[in-house]
């Protein structure tokens, strides 16, 4: 009985002690700093955030600690001067590090974290190799193309690159469970095999691109959310793939977006990041037509309640915006508008008989409009004989000022104003500022939008040449 009581007591004491122990405890000693604040930061995507703070004592000693374990990834120790160095946070979350404010990687001491010992060994190695390349690159910049020394220097630089590559391969083989191995694997530069020979005896010119695209994500573990908190890795891969690898056509990007999202379903946080990234990237893109990607992402992942991280209020805003933009996509028929002209006659957009119609939203008090309007007036005068019309809706509410501006600036196209505020054009045409221009075909389908006058001119000239070639 006594033995059972002793065992029970030992269990209770052990439980109480474990309850009071922080899930992470990183003790730092920063030689050269004292009586100041030091920060622990973490990355998410391509941006750093402050995670924790500690007050360094007179000896430069402080402790970062917390009740919940830190999610794995690359973290930063940030000084008040904003100088920083990186550390790895993974399974080992109770360790000690000591360094100077100068020569951070060279003079660091790590205790209790084998992962960070390996990480700083790598940093010392890569710093050494970078120092070896600097004088070679400087020499190379001073040489002329015909100099025989160029070949020798390039061979030396290639040898250094090969040393770094072999270091990483050897590390991965020796420490396959290390998070640093995961980073090396994810950053792997794909080697493209020799292109095959086609039946006609020529090399397949499309092989390199096709192979690169098909194998782009081979070395990325979509189930590992630590990559989200490691800069220059996962985020950069997404950015490169969708901005440079995939053909920049909405339909192509949509297909690839769904493919990558499916890969990301292996991990809840990775799924969240990929869906968010593609939605935000497409919505904020300056490339005409990319709003179709945004609409697709919202319809497939937000309207179906898969975006678990978005609260009800924001979800409604996102969904509403997608619904508005869906009616303004390239290839859709523009929403109709009926408004009064300068003679108080109601005119309707759909009744404009023209091969191309320039739908123009402007305001006489808008500085940018004042710069663009003279260009449009001049351009219109040169093309109006080609059955191209302008339907200009003034966003101002001052009728007198509008009519005066139209007359003084010789705007001899269709001029209208929503005097009675019945069209809701701000919403249905997504007009948050002016000027905004849409180009419509004879059926009033949108073929281009949100162009400057210079872009409009180039686009119409291209369309007219294309029409003539039919």
C-alpha positions, 0 to 999 in steps of 0.5 A: 500500500505504501509503495502505491502511495509513493508511486501515486505521489511521484506521478502527481509531482511529475504531472504538476511539474510538467504542467508548469513547464513551458512548451518552448524555452529558448534562452539567449545570451547576446554579447554586446547587448544589455537591458534591452528588448530582443524579439523572436520572429517567424516567417509566414509566406514571404513576410516576417512577424513578431512572435515573442519578446524578451527583456535582456538583463545586464549580461545580455541574457533573456528567455523566450518561452510559452505554454504552446509549442511553436509551429516548425519553421525558420525563425528570427532573433531580432535585435533592437537595431533590426539586425537579426539572424535565423534559427530553426524551430522544430522538435527541439524547443528547449535550448540555449544559444549565445552570440555576439552582435557582430559575426553572428554565424561565426561566433554562435554557441548552441546547446540543446539543439542538434538541428541548429548546430547543423544549421549553423555549420551549413551557414558557416560553410556557405558563408565561406563559399560566398567569400570565395566567389566574390573576388572571382566575380569581381575579376570576371566583371573586369574582363572582356569577352575574348579574354582567355581567363574568363573560361578559367574563372567560370570553371572555378565558379562552377566548382564552387557551385558543385561543392555547395550542391554536393554538400547538400546532397551529402547532408540529405543522405546523412540527416534525412529526418532533419528539417534542413534536409527538407529545405534543401530538397524543396530548393532543389534545382531541377535538372532537365535531361537531354531532349529526345530526337523526333522522327524527323531527326530534330530535337524536341524543342518543347521537351525542356519546358514540358519536363520542367513544368511536369516535374516542378513540384517533385521535391515539394512535400505539400503535407509539411506546413513548416515550409510555409514558415520558411522564406524563399521556399514554398511561397517562391515556388508558387510565385514562380510557377504561376507567374513564370512557368504556366502560360499566362492565360486564365484558363491555363492558370485555373487548371493548374490552380486546381491541380496545386490545390489538390496537392495541398489538401494533404495539409490543412494549413498548406491548403489554406495558404495555397487557396489564399495565395491564388485568390489574392494574387489573381484579385490584385493582378494588373493583367487583364482577364485575371479576374476570371481566376479570382472568380473561379477560386471564390466559386470553387473554394469560398462559396462552397465553405471550404475557406474555413479561415474566413469569418462570415462577414468577410466571406460575404464580402469576398463572395459579393465581389466575385459575383460582381466581377463575374458579370464583367469578365472578358467575353461576357456581355456588358451590363446594360445602361440607360442614362440621360444625355445633355439634352435630357434624352434617355440613351441605352448602351445596347442601342449603340450601333457600332463595331466597337463601343468604348464605354468610358466612366469619367469625372470632370473633377478627376485629375487623371481624367483631365489628362486622359480625356484630351487624348481620347478626344483626339483619338476618337476624332481619328477613328469615328469614321471606322464605326467606333463609338464612345459611350461616356458616363459622367460620374459627377453629380453636378449637371451644369459642370458636366455639360460645360466640360463636355462643350468646352472639351468638344466631346462629340460622342455619346455623353450621359449622366445617371442624374436620377441615380437609378443605374447603380453603375458604381456597383455593377461596373466595379467603379471605385475611381475614375477613369475606367474604360471598357471596350465592347464588340458589336454585341456589347461583349467585353473584349478589353477593360480598364485600359489607358487611352494609349493601351486602348489605341494599341488594342483597337489598332490590333483588332482592326488589323486582325479584322481586316485579315479575316 
